[in-house]
Amino acid sequence: MFESKRAFSGFSVDDLQEAKKFYGRTLELDVSEHPQGLELRLSNDKRVFIYPKTNHKPATFTVLNFPVDDIGETIDELQRRGVRLEHYDESSIKTDEKGVFHGPGANIAWFKDPAGNILSVLSEK
């Protein structure tokens, strides 16, 4: 019924130009602008669509995960670029002083885009 290799995900933002700067300049992702919004072209055929929404409410869950080889190095670089890491002190998620959750399978750090959507970087242990 569906061609799964052509499927893609998407999420909303409240300011398309701020999103374009953040994803294109700060995160250095391949971003293209379309009449309906932005397309992030990730590796191979993977893409994510970002669309404007006037009554946008930030996602309360992680909308995009970036696997990295060295989470410490990546966090340092994100902070140099002005990205603020999220810190959690909940029963199921506690991050260290750098903002890293040391889980059973991966180390994960979360941050937000300008619209408040949650993103993460993670590295396998």
MDTraj code that builds the backbone (N, CA, C; nanometers):
import mdtraj as md
import numpy as np

residues = "MET PHE GLU SER LYS ARG ALA PHE SER GLY PHE SER VAL ASP ASP LEU GLN GLU ALA LYS LYS PHE TYR GLY ARG THR LEU GLU LEU ASP VAL SER GLU HIS PRO GLN GLY LEU GLU LEU ARG LEU SER ASN ASP LYS ARG VAL PHE ILE TYR PRO LYS THR ASN HIS LYS PRO ALA THR PHE THR VAL LEU ASN PHE PRO VAL ASP ASP ILE GLY GLU THR ILE ASP GLU LEU GLN ARG ARG GLY VAL ARG LEU GLU HIS TYR ASP GLU SER SER ILE LYS THR ASP GLU LYS GLY VAL PHE HIS GLY PRO GLY ALA ASN ILE ALA TRP PHE LYS ASP PRO ALA GLY ASN ILE LEU SER VAL LEU SER GLU LYS".split()
xyz = np.array([
    [0.0805, -0.1193, 0.0000],
    [0.0000, 0.0000, 0.0000],
    [0.0858, 0.1272, 0.0000],
    [0.1893, 0.1312, 0.0857],
    [0.2769, 0.2474, 0.0926],
    [0.4161, 0.2085, 0.0466],
    [0.4877, 0.3061, -0.0060],
    [0.6286, 0.2847, -0.0383],
    [0.7093, 0.3343, 0.0800],
    [0.7478, 0.2434, 0.1676],
    [0.8126, 0.2827, 0.2925],
    [0.9449, 0.3549, 0.2713],
    [1.0139, 0.3271, 0.1622],
    [1.1419, 0.3950, 0.1426],
    [1.1246, 0.5426, 0.1058],
    [1.0028, 0.5839, 0.0740],
    [0.9779, 0.7247, 0.0443],
    [0.9129, 0.7977, 0.1617],
    [0.8868, 0.7273, 0.2704],
    [0.8233, 0.7882, 0.3874],
    [0.9210, 0.8838, 0.4569],
    [0.8664, 0.9837, 0.5232],
    [0.9482, 1.0773, 0.5991],
    [0.8667, 1.1300, 0.7161],
    [0.9353, 1.1816, 0.8144],
    [0.8661, 1.2376, 0.9306],
    [0.8733, 1.3897, 0.9247],
    [0.8007, 1.4529, 1.0127],
    [0.8012, 1.5980, 1.0177],
    [0.7562, 1.6488, 1.1524],
    [0.7839, 1.7758, 1.1755],
    [0.7390, 1.8420, 1.2973],
    [0.7287, 1.9910, 1.2709],
    [0.6578, 2.0598, 1.3598],
    [0.6323, 2.2018, 1.3380],
    [0.7272, 2.2905, 1.4172],
    [0.7358, 2.4155, 1.3716],
    [0.8080, 2.5224, 1.4413],
    [0.7240, 2.6489, 1.4306],
    [0.7562, 2.7464, 1.5136],
    [0.6824, 2.8721, 1.5084],
    [0.7497, 2.9774, 1.4218],
    [0.8772, 2.9589, 1.3889],
    [0.9517, 3.0562, 1.3085],
    [1.0422, 2.9802, 1.2117],
    [1.0020, 2.9751, 1.0870],
    [1.0740, 2.8973, 0.9860],
    [1.2157, 2.9496, 0.9617],
    [1.2337, 3.0803, 0.9613],
    [1.3672, 3.1357, 0.9366],
    [1.4631, 3.1066, 1.0514],
    [1.4130, 3.1133, 1.1758],
    [1.4970, 3.0759, 1.2910],
    [1.5342, 2.9283, 1.2825],
    [1.4396, 2.8458, 1.2433],
    [1.4666, 2.7023, 1.2278],
    [1.5712, 2.6801, 1.1189],
    [1.5590, 2.7525, 1.0095],
    [1.6548, 2.7382, 0.8988],
    [1.7958, 2.7738, 0.9456],
    [1.8094, 2.8818, 1.0220],
    [1.9413, 2.9207, 1.0743],
    [1.9952, 2.8146, 1.1708],
    [1.9103, 2.7684, 1.2601],
    [1.9545, 2.6720, 1.3603],
    [1.9984, 2.5404, 1.2960],
    [1.9131, 2.4841, 1.2124],
    [1.9453, 2.3545, 1.1522],
    [2.0549, 2.3665, 1.0467],
    [2.0552, 2.4760, 0.9722],
    [2.1547, 2.4937, 0.8671],
    [2.2880, 2.5442, 0.9168],
    [2.2872, 2.6508, 0.9965],
    [2.4131, 2.7111, 1.0429],
    [2.4662, 2.6460, 1.1702],
    [2.3821, 2.6387, 1.2719],
    [2.4294, 2.5870, 1.4009],
    [2.4602, 2.4378, 1.3939],
    [2.3670, 2.3588, 1.3408],
    [2.3886, 2.2142, 1.3347],
    [2.4552, 2.1690, 1.2051],
    [2.4700, 2.2603, 1.1095],
    [2.5342, 2.2324, 0.9807],
    [2.4707, 2.1153, 0.9051],
    [2.3376, 2.1117, 0.9064],
    [2.2656, 2.0108, 0.8300],
    [2.2300, 2.0664, 0.6928],
    [2.2041, 1.9776, 0.6005],
    [2.1651, 2.0153, 0.4650],
    [2.0168, 2.0540, 0.4675],
    [1.9890, 2.1834, 0.4564],
    [1.8528, 2.2354, 0.4650],
    [1.8148, 2.3005, 0.3336],
    [1.6969, 2.2668, 0.2838],
    [1.6461, 2.3358, 0.1656],
    [1.5078, 2.3907, 0.1975],
    [1.4796, 2.5061, 0.1391],
    [1.3529, 2.5732, 0.1643],
    [1.2548, 2.5407, 0.0519],
    [1.1319, 2.5127, 0.0902],
    [1.0238, 2.4819, -0.0026],
    [0.9057, 2.5716, 0.0317],
    [0.8101, 2.5875, -0.0581],
    [0.6943, 2.6716, -0.0267],
    [0.6207, 2.6298, 0.1006],
    [0.6210, 2.5003, 0.1314],
    [0.5483, 2.4516, 0.2492],
    [0.6332, 2.4484, 0.3758],
    [0.7647, 2.4613, 0.3650],
    [0.8511, 2.4547, 0.4828],
    [0.9939, 2.4218, 0.4474],
    [1.0626, 2.3552, 0.5381],
    [1.2033, 2.3200, 0.5215],
    [1.2189, 2.1693, 0.5116],
    [1.3165, 2.1271, 0.4341],
    [1.3501, 1.9861, 0.4270],
    [1.4920, 1.9683, 0.4772],
    [1.5084, 1.8830, 0.5777],
    [1.6410, 1.8433, 0.6235],
    [1.6761, 1.7157, 0.5502],
    [1.7845, 1.7199, 0.4765],
    [1.8307, 1.5991, 0.4084],
    [1.9436, 1.5402, 0.4931],
    [1.9165, 1.4258, 0.5483],
    [2.0128, 1.3582, 0.6322],
    [2.0867, 1.2572, 0.5465],
    [2.1495, 1.1582, 0.6032],
    [2.2262, 1.0622, 0.5243],
    [2.1365, 0.9820, 0.4298],
    [2.1908, 0.9462, 0.3176],
    [2.1228, 0.8666, 0.2149],
    [1.9893, 0.9297, 0.1757],
    [1.8815, 0.8551, 0.1860],
    [1.7504, 0.9046, 0.1463],
    [1.6681, 0.9552, 0.2645],
    [1.7279, 0.9681, 0.3795],
    [1.6539, 1.0107, 0.4978],
    [1.6305, 1.1610, 0.4944],
    [1.5053, 1.1981, 0.5212],
    [1.4747, 1.3400, 0.5251],
    [1.3659, 1.3657, 0.6282],
    [1.3640, 1.4881, 0.6757],
    [1.2659, 1.5318, 0.7750],
    [1.2089, 1.6635, 0.7253],
    [1.0792, 1.6795, 0.7375],
    [1.0135, 1.8020, 0.6934],
    [0.9790, 1.8877, 0.8152],
    [1.0119, 2.0149, 0.8086],
    [0.9807, 2.1100, 0.9154],
    [0.8849, 2.2123, 0.8575],
    [0.7714, 2.2275, 0.9195],
    [0.6683, 2.3160, 0.8652],
    [0.6281, 2.4217, 0.9687],
    [0.5887, 2.5387, 0.9207],
    [0.5461, 2.6442, 1.0131],
    [0.4045, 2.6185, 1.0633],
    [0.3822, 2.6553, 1.1864],
    [0.2495, 2.6407, 1.2451],
    [0.2283, 2.7583, 1.3403],
    [0.1265, 2.8374, 1.3132],
    [0.1056, 2.9582, 1.3931],
    [0.0743, 2.9277, 1.5392],
    [0.0067, 2.8180, 1.5660],
    [-0.0237, 2.7830, 1.7045],
    [0.0668, 2.6676, 1.7522],
    [0.1913, 2.6692, 1.7068],
    [0.2901, 2.5660, 1.7405],
    [0.3037, 2.5495, 1.8919],
    [0.3086, 2.4265, 1.9334],
    [0.3419, 2.3903, 2.0707],
    [0.4593, 2.2932, 2.0610],
    [0.5683, 2.3201, 2.1333],
    [0.6845, 2.2314, 2.1250],
    [0.6500, 2.0877, 2.1632],
    [0.7145, 1.9957, 2.0960],
    [0.6968, 1.8542, 2.1285],
    [0.7508, 1.8287, 2.2691],
    [0.6852, 1.7427, 2.3429],
    [0.7298, 1.7081, 2.4776],
    [0.8124, 1.5797, 2.4760],
    [0.8497, 1.5370, 2.3573],
    [0.9285, 1.4153, 2.3380],
    [1.0376, 1.4471, 2.2368],
    [1.1331, 1.3593, 2.2241],
    [1.2442, 1.3796, 2.1309],
    [1.1957, 1.3593, 1.9878],
    [1.2116, 1.4630, 1.9050],
    [1.1648, 1.4548, 1.7665],
    [1.2741, 1.4101, 1.6697],
    [1.4004, 1.4256, 1.7095],
    [1.5101, 1.3924, 1.6185],
    [1.6313, 1.3514, 1.7017],
    [1.6905, 1.2375, 1.6681],
    [1.8071, 1.1841, 1.7385],
    [1.9255, 1.1784, 1.6440],
    [2.0412, 1.2219, 1.6925],
    [2.1627, 1.2206, 1.6135],
    [2.2658, 1.1278, 1.6774],
    [2.2869, 1.0086, 1.6229],
    [2.3938, 0.9231, 1.6742],
    [2.5297, 0.9878, 1.6431],
    [2.6184, 0.9851, 1.7420],
    [2.7522, 1.0432, 1.7256],
    [2.8554, 0.9444, 1.7788],
    [2.9789, 0.9612, 1.7345],
    [3.0862, 0.8732, 1.7821],
    [3.1315, 0.9110, 1.9226],
    [3.1445, 1.0399, 1.9496],
    [3.1956, 1.0865, 2.0790],
    [3.1000, 1.1917, 2.1342],
    [3.0183, 1.1519, 2.2304],
    [2.9161, 1.2428, 2.2821],
    [2.9780, 1.3623, 2.3551],
    [3.0885, 1.3408, 2.4253],
    [3.1544, 1.4507, 2.4959],
    [3.2044, 1.5581, 2.4010],
    [3.2693, 1.5152, 2.2956],
    [3.3198, 1.6072, 2.1936],
    [3.2046, 1.6827, 2.1267],
    [3.0986, 1.6104, 2.0962],
    [2.9829, 1.6712, 2.0304],
    [2.9166, 1.7737, 2.1206],
    [2.9010, 1.7416, 2.2485],
    [2.8425, 1.8361, 2.3440],
    [2.9266, 1.9620, 2.3534],
    [3.0577, 1.9456, 2.3622],
    [3.1463, 2.0625, 2.3684],
    [3.1272, 2.1512, 2.2465],
    [3.1177, 2.0908, 2.1287],
    [3.1005, 2.1687, 2.0057],
    [2.9637, 2.2364, 2.0024],
    [2.8589, 2.1666, 2.0436],
    [2.7262, 2.2286, 2.0481],
    [2.7273, 2.3495, 2.1414],
    [2.7898, 2.3364, 2.2557],
    [2.7952, 2.4476, 2.3503],
    [2.8748, 2.5645, 2.2936],
    [2.9827, 2.5365, 2.2211],
    [3.0593, 2.6444, 2.1560],
    [2.9716, 2.7195, 2.0549],
    [2.8756, 2.6490, 1.9978],
    [2.7859, 2.7097, 1.8996],
    [2.6628, 2.7734, 1.9635],
    [2.6594, 2.7772, 2.0958],
    [2.5512, 2.8442, 2.1663],
    [2.4324, 2.7577, 2.2017],
    [2.4442, 2.6269, 2.1835],
    [2.3343, 2.5363, 2.2160],
    [2.3409, 2.5029, 2.3650],
    [2.2253, 2.5131, 2.4315],
    [2.2170, 2.4832, 2.5740],
    [2.1607, 2.3432, 2.5913],
    [2.2313, 2.2616, 2.6680],
    [2.1865, 2.1253, 2.6939],
    [2.0797, 2.1257, 2.8024],
    [1.9896, 2.0298, 2.7928],
    [1.8856, 2.0126, 2.8942],
    [1.9418, 1.9277, 3.0083],
    [1.8949, 1.9555, 3.1283],
    [1.9345, 1.8776, 3.2452],
    [1.8087, 1.8226, 3.3094],
    [1.8124, 1.6946, 3.3425],
    [1.6968, 1.6288, 3.4019],
    [1.7361, 1.5644, 3.5343],
    [1.6466, 1.5735, 3.6296],
    [1.6659, 1.5092, 3.7594],
    [1.5334, 1.4452, 3.7991],
    [1.4955, 1.3467, 3.7216],
    [1.3693, 1.2760, 3.7439],
    [1.4004, 1.1328, 3.7843],
    [1.2998, 1.0618, 3.8294],
    [1.3242, 0.9247, 3.8744],
    [1.3756, 0.8343, 3.7619],
    [1.3289, 0.8552, 3.6404],
    [1.3708, 0.7689, 3.5293],
    [1.4850, 0.8273, 3.4466],
    [1.5057, 0.9571, 3.4543],
    [1.6119, 1.0216, 3.3756],
    [1.6866, 1.1214, 3.4633],
    [1.8124, 1.0915, 3.4869],
    [1.8993, 1.1834, 3.5595],
    [2.0220, 1.2076, 3.4728],
    [2.0510, 1.3331, 3.4452],
    [2.1684, 1.3668, 3.3654],
    [2.2808, 1.4126, 3.4577],
    [2.4032, 1.3982, 3.4108],
    [2.5180, 1.4436, 3.4892],
    [2.5380, 1.5938, 3.4708],
    [2.6465, 1.6474, 3.5242],
    [2.6718, 1.7916, 3.5193],
    [2.6859, 1.8460, 3.3778],
    [2.7229, 1.7607, 3.2819],
    [2.7334, 1.8038, 3.1419],
    [2.6009, 1.7905, 3.0677],
    [2.5023, 1.7232, 3.1284],
    [2.3740, 1.7032, 3.0634],
    [2.3607, 1.5689, 2.9966],
    [2.4444, 1.4714, 3.0358],
    [2.4425, 1.3394, 2.9732],
    [2.3712, 1.2388, 3.0637],
    [2.2794, 1.1653, 3.0045],
    [2.2148, 1.0528, 3.0709],
    [2.2924, 0.9279, 3.0335],
    [2.3377, 0.8557, 3.1341],
    [2.4150, 0.7340, 3.1108],
    [2.3199, 0.6157, 3.1224],
    [2.2613, 0.5787, 3.0093],
    [2.1628, 0.4715, 3.0066],
    [2.2270, 0.3358, 2.9907],
    [2.1463, 0.2327, 2.9934],
    [2.2002, 0.0977, 2.9806],
    [2.2600, 0.0688, 2.8421],
    [2.2071, 0.1306, 2.7366],
    [2.2576, 0.1013, 2.6026],
    [2.3302, 0.2162, 2.5363],
    [2.3007, 0.3376, 2.5799],
    [2.3604, 0.4548, 2.5150],
    [2.3706, 0.5701, 2.6135],
    [2.4611, 0.6590, 2.5847],
    [2.4681, 0.7861, 2.6556],
    [2.3928, 0.8869, 2.5693],
    [2.3063, 0.9664, 2.6327],
    [2.2192, 1.0576, 2.5581],
    [2.2230, 1.1956, 2.6215],
    [2.2245, 1.2990, 2.5373],
    [2.2121, 1.4378, 2.5830],
    [2.1055, 1.5049, 2.4982],
    [2.0208, 1.5835, 2.5620],
    [1.9107, 1.6495, 2.4940],
    [1.9308, 1.7988, 2.4874],
    [1.8783, 1.8592, 2.3819],
    [1.8791, 2.0040, 2.3652],
    [1.7562, 2.0415, 2.2840],
    [1.7272, 2.1713, 2.2782],
    [1.6068, 2.2156, 2.2082],
    [1.6414, 2.3040, 2.0899],
    [1.5552, 2.3001, 1.9888],
    [1.5679, 2.3936, 1.8765],
    [1.5027, 2.5258, 1.9184],
    [1.5123, 2.6305, 1.8369],
    [1.4546, 2.7601, 1.8756],
    [1.3038, 2.7557, 1.9024],
    [1.2330, 2.6574, 1.8474],
    [1.0894, 2.6443, 1.8691],
    [1.0569, 2.5621, 1.9933],
    [1.1596, 2.5114, 2.0618],
    [1.1400, 2.4344, 2.1826],
    [1.1248, 2.2842, 2.1622],
    [1.1385, 2.2370, 2.0383],
    [1.1330, 2.0930, 2.0114],
    [1.2590, 2.0270, 2.0664],
    [1.2449, 1.9064, 2.1175],
    [1.3557, 1.8357, 2.1812],
    [1.4297, 1.7489, 2.0801],
    [1.5616, 1.7638, 2.0797],
    [1.6525, 1.6860, 1.9944],
    [1.7516, 1.6155, 2.0850],
    [1.8212, 1.5147, 2.0333],
    [1.9242, 1.4510, 2.1151],
    [2.0447, 1.4128, 2.0328],
    [2.1548, 1.3985, 2.1038],
    [2.2738, 1.3326, 2.0505],
    [2.2943, 1.2103, 2.1392],
    [2.3365, 1.1021, 2.0778],
    [2.3568, 0.9806, 2.1579],
    [2.4718, 0.9006, 2.1017],
    [2.5384, 0.8301, 2.1921],
    [2.6457, 0.7411, 2.1489],
    [2.6298, 0.6078, 2.2201],
    [2.6574, 0.5030, 2.1453],
    [2.6507, 0.3679, 2.2009],
    [2.7642, 0.3525, 2.3018],
    [2.7412, 0.2693, 2.3993],
    [2.8462, 0.2456, 2.4998],
    [2.9452, 0.1438, 2.4496],
])
top = md.Topology()
chain = top.add_chain()
for i, resn in enumerate(residues, 1):
    res = top.add_residue(resn, chain, resSeq=i)
    for name in ("N", "CA", "C"):
        top.add_atom(name, md.element.get_by_symbol(name[0]), res)
traj = md.Trajectory(xyz[None], top)
